Amino acid sequence: MTERRRPARLRTGDRVAVVAPAGPVPEQLLADGVAVLESWGLRVSLGEHPRARHPEFGYLAGADADRAADLRRAWCDPGVAAVVCARGGYGCLRIVESLDWDAMAAAGPKVFVGSSDVTVLHEIIGARLGVATLFAPMPATTNFVGDEGSQQHLRRTLFTPGDARVLTRPGAGCLVAGRVRGTTVGGNASLLVSTLGAPDAVAPPAGSIALLEDVAEDVYRLDRILTQLLRAGWFDGVAGIALGSWTECGEPDRVRALMLDRLGGLGVPIAWELGFGHRANQLTVPLGVPAELNADAGTLTVLEPALV
C-alpha cells in the first residue's frame, strides 16, 4: 500500500469547514457542536447547505449537487485546514460521482473528520487522494455534544496526535489471540458492504487492519453483511480485525458469537469492542496509517499519527 499523505495537525486559530454530505442536520445540535469547536480556538465556517433538506427525500441534507459542492469548496479552499462532517445518516454514496476529484487532489491534503455514513468518503478519499483521515465523532450528533470523552479524544487527535496513540476502553477484549502490524482501513460495516461492486470500490490491501462497527443492525443483518464481505473477498488481504461498538444490534453476547462464527475462521487476530463507533466516549481512529493490533491486550496502537 502506498503511504498516505498526512495533513498538518490543527493549531489555535485554524479555520475548519463543517459540511453535511449525508443526512439533514438538527439545528440545535449543530449550534452546540460548533460552539465546542470554537471553544478549542478554531474558527468555524459552515457550508452553504448544512441546514438544507431535500424537497422530496427528507433523509438528505439538500440536493446531491449542493452537498457535493459544499464538500468540494471546503476541500479546495486554501484557507481551510480541516473538513468536518456534521453528521452521518445517509447520502454520501449519492455524491461520490459529483465530486471533482482532480480539483481536490490538486488542492492537497486536508484533515477530514467523520464516521458512520461518511465511511464511503473515507474509502474514496484514501483511494483517490491518498490522504489519511479520521474516523471520529461528528459535531452535530449526541455522540459529540455533551460527551466530554468523545470531545477530548478528538481534540487530542487533532491538536496533539502523539497523545492519542493507544486506543482501548474498559471492557475491550480478545476474540482471536495475536498481535499484528498493518495499515488501518474500514469503518461502518453496512457502508463497506454497500460499496461492493462499484467501479471505484477498494478492497483492503494486503496486511491491513480492518476496523468494523455498526449501529441498529439486527444480528441476522450483521450476519448477512459479514457473509457478503467474506464472499466478495473483502477480507482476503486483512491481517487483523479491530471491532468497535455494536449499539442497538442486539444482545452483546450474540453479536460477539456472530463475529467469532463469521470472522474467526480467517485465522487473524481479532480484538473486541475497542471503543470506536456509535457509542458514548467514542474514540477517534485514524484510517490509512500504520498501527499495531494487540488482540490479547485489547489495544490498537497508532504507530504514525494521521496528522503531523
C-alpha positions, 0 to 999 in steps of 0.5 A, a space after each residue: 500500500 502506498 503511504 498516505 499523505 498526512 495533513 498538518 495537525 490543527 493549531 489555535 486559530 485554524 479555520 475548519 469547514 463543517 459540511 453535511 454530505 449525508 443526512 439533514 442536520 438538527 439545528 440545535 445540535 449543530 449550534 452546540 457542536 460548533 460552539 465546542 469547536 470554537 471553544 478549542 480556538 478554531 474558527 468555524 465556517 459552515 457550508 452553504 447547505 448544512 441546514 438544507 433538506 431535500 424537497 422530496 427525500 427528507 433523509 438528505 441534507 439538500 440536493 446531491 449537487 449542493 452537498 457535493 459542492 459544499 464538500 468540494 469548496 471546503 476541500 479546495 479552499 486554501 484557507 481551510 485546514 480541516 473538513 468536518 462532517 456534521 453528521 452521518 445518516 445517509 447520502 454520501 454514496 449519492 455524491 461520490 460521482 459529483 465530486 471533482 476529484 482532480 480539483 481536490 487532489 490538486 488542492 492537497 491534503 486536508 484533515 477530514 473528520 467523520 464516521 458512520 455514513 461518511 465511511 464511503 468518503 473515507 474509502 474514496 478519499 484514501 483511494 483517490 487522494 491518498 490522504 489519511 483521515 479520521 474516523 471520529 465523532 461528528 459535531 452535530 450528533 449526541 455522540 459529540 455534544 455533551 460527551 466530554 470523552 468523545 470531545 477530548 479524544 478528538 481534540 487530542 487527535 487533532 491538536 496533539 496526535 502523539 497523545 492519542 496513540 493507544 486506543 482501548 476502553 474498559 471492557 475491550 477484549 480478545 476474540 482471536 489471540 495475536 498481535 499484528 502490524 498493518 495499515 488501518 482501513 474500514 469503518 461502518 460495516 453496512 457502508 463497506 458492504 454497500 460499496 461492493 461492486 462499484 467501479 471505484 470500490 477498494 478492497 483492503 490491501 494486503 496486511 491491513 487492519 480492518 476496523 468494523 462497527 455498526 449501529 441498529 443492525 439486527 444480528 441476522 443483518 450483521 450476519 448477512 453483511 459479514 457473509 457478503 464481505 467474506 464472499 466478495 473477498 473483502 477480507 482476503 488481504 486483512 491481517 487483523 480485525 479491530 471491532 468497535 461498538 455494536 449499539 442497538 444490534 442486539 444482545 452483546 453476547 450474540 453479536 460477539 458469537 456472530 463475529 467469532 462464527 463469521 470472522 474467526 475462521 480467517 485465522 487473524 487476530 481479532 480484538 473486541 469492542 475497542 471503543 470506536 463507533 456509535 457509542 458514548 466516549 467514542 474514540 477517534 481512529 485514524 484510517 490509512 496509517 500504520 498501527 499495531 493490533 494487540 488482540 490479547 491486550 485489547 489495544 490498537 496502537 497508532 504507530 504514525 499519527 494521521 496528522 503531523 
